[in-house]
Amino acid sequence: MQEELIAIKGVNDGLLIALSTTEKWQSVTDQLAARIDEQSDFYNGANITIELGARPVPKYELSSLKALLERRGLKLSLVLSESDTTRNSAAALKVPTKKNGESGAPPPSKQADVQETAPVNPEETGTYGTMFRRTLRSGRTIHSDGHVVIYGDVNPGAKVIAAGDIVVWGKLRGYAHAGVIGDESAIVCALDMSPSQLRIASHVVTSPPGKRKRVVPEVARIRDNQIIVEARE
């Protein structure tokens, strides 16, 4: 079945994408491109591990896959393969390669998909989201297909992108996108909310309206087809 050509899992240092080992290469890569394009904001900037199993992938095919990812702002950081042909192709393209089960190979995550473009290990993960106990500095990006709770600040230049809610127990000064897959019921909460850009589903504001001089906890949600920000005291 078409939906079985690709499986995407979260790992500690990025996203693990397992590709079909039997279907035509063009069909598999076409569907991968479509999946990424459908949720481009979620995938943007991610480090990608590709799992190919025993499938022999010649250099020109692996090169086309690498280019497909790079055109979409993604980095092919590791190839997992049992095939010598595929491993030689990866080596020729200067892409690290390992066999499944080798030390250092990222295991598939059973939790919500989480990706950070700079190393920030989650303190706690669960079925519905991820918790971080630290400040996110400029240049760091968190992707999650669940909710995200951050005990710390999100500095300017940092990004938090989630399919669910985003809760910041601190200052939100960077970029936040909740409901990235299209969930308009998602919310963004912060003790001090002044994001560089705030998005919920397809809605966006660059500066939340009605900002008070006195800092109070606030929550942003969609109401009447626009993002509103309300104080919570």
N, C-alpha and C positions, 0 to 999 in steps of 0.2 A: 504494500500500500504506500501511496505517496508520502503520507505523514510519517512513515517509518524510515525514510531515507536519512534523516538527521535527528540526533539527540543532543540536547544542550544541557550541560550541568554546570553548577557553580563550583569552583575550587578556590583554595585560599589565595592564589596569586592570579586569578583570572577566570576565564571561561573554558570549559572542556567541551569540544564539539566532536562527537563521534559520527563518522560518515559511513553510509552503507558500503559493505565490502563486495556486493554483488551487482548492484544496479549500474547502469551506464554512467560514466564519470560526468558527462555533460548534464544529465538529468539531476545528479546529486548537487553539482556546483550551481546549477540554475536555481534549485530550490533554496540552497544556502543563501545565495544573493538575495532572493525574494524575502526570506525570513529576516535577514539583516535590514533590508530596506524598509520593511514594515515597521520596525522598531529601532530606527537608526540612532535615536537619542540614547536609548538604553545601551546599545553596543559601542557607541563612539568611544574611542580611546582604549578599548579593552585589549589585554594580552590574551592571545588565543592559543590553546593547545589543541591540535588536531589528532584524533585517534583514527587510525586507518586499518588496524588489525593486520591480517595477513595479505591484504590487497597490495599487489605490486603496482606502484605509481611511478611512471617514468619522470624524468626531470622536467620535461615540457609541461606535463599535467600539474605537477606540484608547483612549478613556476607560475602557471596561470592561476592556481588557487591563491598563492602568496600575493599576486598582483590584485586579485579580486578583493582580498581583505584590505590591502594597503590603500586601494582606491576609496575604501569606506572608512578610513582612519583607524584600522585595526592592525595589530602586529602579530604575525605568526611567530610565536616565541618557542614552540616545542612541537615535534612530531612524534607521536607514539605509534610504533609499527613493529610487526614481526617479520616484515619482508626486507631482505637484503637490498632489493631493487629500490624500495622506497627509502630506506636508510641512506643508501648511496646518493639518491637524488637530493635528500635533505642536506647531506654533507656538502654536495656540490653547490648548493644555494646558501651555504653557511647558516643553516637553521639547525639548532640543537635537536638531537633525536635520541630516543630511548625506547626500550621494549617495555611493554606493560609489566609491572611488578618490579622493575629495576628501582633501586634506591633513588629517591628524589622525584619519581614520577608522581604527579598529583592525582590522588584518588578522587573518583566522582563524589560530589557532595550530595547527601540526602536532605540537606537543609535548603532554605531559600537560596536562589542563585545570588552570589555576592562576588563582586569584583572590585579590586582597588588598583588603580594604575600606579600607585606607589605603595610600598609595603606598610600596611596597617592591619595587623591581625585582629580580627573581631574577638572581643572579650567573651562574648556569649552569643550563641546562635540557637534558633528554635525553628519550629515548623513554619511560623508565620513571619519571621523577620530576624533581624540582626541588631545586636547592641554593641556600641563602641564606647569605651571609656577613655577618651583622649580628644584633644583638639585636632581638627583637620586643618593643616596648613596649606598655603598656596601651592597649587600644582597637584594636589591629591584629588582623586575621584573615587567615589563609592557608587557601585551599581548593585541594586538588589531587586529580585523579583518578589520580595515581600515588603514588610515594613522596616524602617530604619529608626533606631533610637540612638542618639549621640549624647553622652554625658561629657560636654565640652563645647568649645566654640567651633564654628565653621568660618574660617577666615576668608577674606577676599581672595579670589583665585582658586578656591576649593569648590568641588561640586559634589552634590548628593542627588542621585537619580534613583527613584524607586517606583516599583509598580504599585505599592501601597502607600501608607502614610509616612511622613517624615516628622520626627519629634526631636527638637534640639534643646537640651537642657543647658542652655548657654546662649551665646550671641550667634545669630545667623547673619553673616556678612557676605557669604559667597552665593553660589548658584544652587537653587533647589528646584527639583522637578519631581513632584509626586504624581501618582496615577499615570505613569509614563505610557502604559499600554492603552490608556483611554478611560480609566476609571475616574469619572467626574465626582464620585463620592469621597475621593481621597482628600486628606487635609494636610496642612503643614503647620506645626506648632513650634514656637520658640519663646524663650524667656525675654529675649531682646531681638526683635525682628527688623532687620534692615538689609535684606538680601540685594545682591547686585542684580539678580533677576529671579523672579518667582514664577513657576509654571505649575499648573495642575491640569492634567490631561492635555488638551490642545489650547488651553487658555494661558495667557501670559501677562504679567505686569512687571515693570522694571522698578517701580517704587510704590510699595503699598500705600493706598490712600488713607487719609485721616491719621497720619502719624502723630503721636502725642510727644510732647517734650519730656514728660515723665515716663521712664521705662517701665513697662508692665508686660506680663506674659500675653502673647497674642496667638490667635489661630486664624489661618487662612483657609477658606473653602469656597466652592462655587455656589453662587446663589443668583438666580435670575440671569443665568448665562454669563456671569462675570465673576472674577475673583474678588471677594470681600475679605477684609481683615478686621477681626473684632478683638477687643481687649478681654482678657480673662483675669479677673481680680478675686 
